[in-house]
């Protein structure tokens, strides 16, 4: 009587372990896919911003802005700030200094 009970218990534990492994695998796959979509979006956004003529033309103005601690503000830089804040949600709350440094880093 004890052997069938032990066998049934072990069988249930094995089944629960397999189910848990499948759930973990499915969750991991969802997280990986979501991360890939985020990376793809970020990469696409960065590439489109990097290729933006307005942002590229602001490079020299951004260098002057950073070097002068914000005292020198060129028209190209102002246009780039507007473009970045329109296209990139994270840039809406960023300071002008941070955006100028980001333009230099592109």
N, C-alpha and C positions, 0 to 999 in steps of 0.2 A: 504494500500500500504506500509506503514511503517513497519508493523509487519512482512511481509514476508522478507523484506530487512534486518531487524534486525535478524531474524531467520537464514537467509542465512549467514550473517556476523558471527554470533555466531557459526554456523556449520563449517564455514571455519577456524575460530580460533581454534575450538576444534580439527579439523582434523590436522591443522598445529602443535598443541601441541602434539598430539599423534605421529605424524611423527618425531618431534624433540626428543621425549622421546625414540622412537625406535632407532634413530640415536645415541643418547647418550649411550644407552644400548649396541649397537653394538660396539661403540668405546671403551667403558669401557671393554667389553669382550676381544677385541683385545689387549688392554694394559695389562690386567690381564694375558692373555695367553702368551704374549711376556715376561712378567716379570717371569712367571713360567718357561719358557724355559731357561731364563737367570739364574735363581736360580738353576735349574737342572744342567745346564752346569757348573756353578761355583762349585756346590756341587760335581759333578762328577770329575771335574778337581782337586779340593782340595783333594778329597778322593784318586784319583790316585797318586797325588804327595805325600800325607801322607803315602801311602802304598809303595812308591818307595824305594827299598832297598838302592839305592845310597843316597837318601835324608836322610833316617833314620840313615845310617852310619855316616853322616856328623854332627850329633847332637853335639858330644863332640868337634869336630873341630870348629863348629859354636860358641859354648860357649867360647872356647879359643880366637877366633877371636874377639868376642864382648868384652870380659873382657880385652883384650890387645889393644883395640882401633884399631884393624886391623893389628897389628904387627905380630901376629901368624896366619899363613895360612897353614892349613893341606891339604894333597892330597885329602882326602874325601870331604872336603869343596869345593875345586876347581872343583871336579867332580860334586858335587851337583849344584854349580853355573851354570856349563855348561848345566846340565840336565834341570834346571829350565828355563834358558834362551831359550832353544830349545823348551820346551813343553808349556811354558806359555808366551804368547805375552806381557803381562804387565810387566814381569820380565826382558825383554830385556833392558829396559831403567833404571831399578832400580839399585841403588848402591849396592856394595858388603855388606855394613853394613846393609842395609834394608833387603837384602836376608838372611843374617845370622840371623837376628832377626826373620824373618819369619820362618826359619828352626827351631829355638828354640821354636817358638809358636806352631808348629805342634804337 
